[in-house]
């Protein structure tokens, strides 16, 4: 699928048509695109779908070139049909549209945000997050090793899809990835991470952490989902698990360093955990309060993300 940016974080004027996003996501979820080619009635029967709805959706997708119809009324993949990465990104975008449409009005009125419904397909959710992470991982790991060249052990906290964990493992580090049980279950069933040398540990960060200490505790896409109190609590819990000379490493988007992260802030608003595209000054304040030393920040990709390195402050004499 070529053309406009398919992610919900696309810059203004570059986002995919919302109609295309929702149509594609519905067709992907229903298995329609994987079942092509076929006539609408045949596809509906094979997939236990409504025949009229299948016809309507396919004809609309044909307007965007995602599918194409022949003279006999059979549909096949069109020139703009999504590949696996594009399909995963569209799924994420459609989920964001749903969250925004349900929650923004209430958020503006000061009502508690509706908690996001856990994804019915954790595997598809992880695939959607992995697309950008796969591109970002080499540069992110480069930045970590440039700063912490003697590191040998890594805890990827909330790593989910495992793209960062795998990249650390490819560089020869001993890596453990921790996430919630549903996400670790997906990783175990797929087997890719363990085959790549990544140890898996399941558990809520606020209840248990993998035994350390680790030279690097890496958090990408985690701390932006929480508000001030929970972030300080998490950093305090992590601190004893960071080895002497090591660092907590936070990869995130900050509204004062990545202006486009304002859109990410909206997503955090509607998720309802108190998260945001927190500014750098707040991260520095929270990390100092949790017992870390001077924070060093690098822009791994100036447009989308920065990396904060927070060493454990030495104990007072």
C-alpha positions, 0 to 999 in steps of 0.5 A: 500500500503506497501513498499517504502515511497510514499511521495516526501519527502522520504529520498534518496533511499527510494522513491516510483518508479516515474512510480508507483506514476504517474500511481496510481495518474492517476488511483485514479483521474479517479476513476478507483481504486474505480470502481474495480473490472471489465474488462477494457472495462466495467470500461471505459464505466462506467467512460467515459474513453478511453478503450485502455488507461484503459487497458494499465494503469491497466496492468502497475499497475498489475506489481506493485501489485496495481491491479490483473487480473483474467483468464477472464481479469477482474481486482480487487484490488491487495495486494499493493492497496493503502488505503485512506492515501496512496492514498492521499500521492501518489496524493501529490507526483504526483503533486510535480513531475509535478511541478518539471518537469515543473519548475526546468530548468527555475529556474536554469536559473533564470527565474521566477518560473511558479506559481503552478496551484491551485488544481482542487480538494481542498478536495483531496489536503487537504487530502494529507496534512492531512496524515502527520499532523495527525501523527504529531499533538499530539506531536506538541500540547504537545510541545506547551502546555509544553511551554505555559501551561496557553494558552486557545485560539488558532488561527490555521493560514492556518490550512486547513485540521484541524488536528492541530486545532482538536488536540488543541480542544481535549485538551480543548482549544478554537480554531479558524482556518483561511484559504482561502475561498476554503479551508474553504468551504471544511471544512464547507461541511465536518462539522468535524471541527465545530463538533469538536469545531473549529470555522472557519474564511475565509480570506487572511492572508495579508488582514484580521485576525480573531479577537483576541487576541489569546494565541497561533497563530499557523502556520504550513506549512505557513511561509516556502511558503513565502520569507523574505519580506512577512514573516516579513509583516505577522509576523507584522500583526500577532503581535497585535493578540497575547495576552500578555504572548502568542506566535506566534508558527511556525512549519516548516522544516529548512535546518540547523536543518533537512537536508532532508528539502533540498527536501522541499526547491526544492518544495518551489523553484518551487511553485514560492512564494519565499519560502524555507526551511529557516534556523533558523538564518533567522527566528530569524532575521525576528521575531526580525524585526517584534517586537517579543522577544527571540525565543525558538526552539524545534525539535518536530521531529528531522528528519522532523520539528522544532517548533519556539516559538516567544513571543511578545516583551514587549513595550518599557517604 
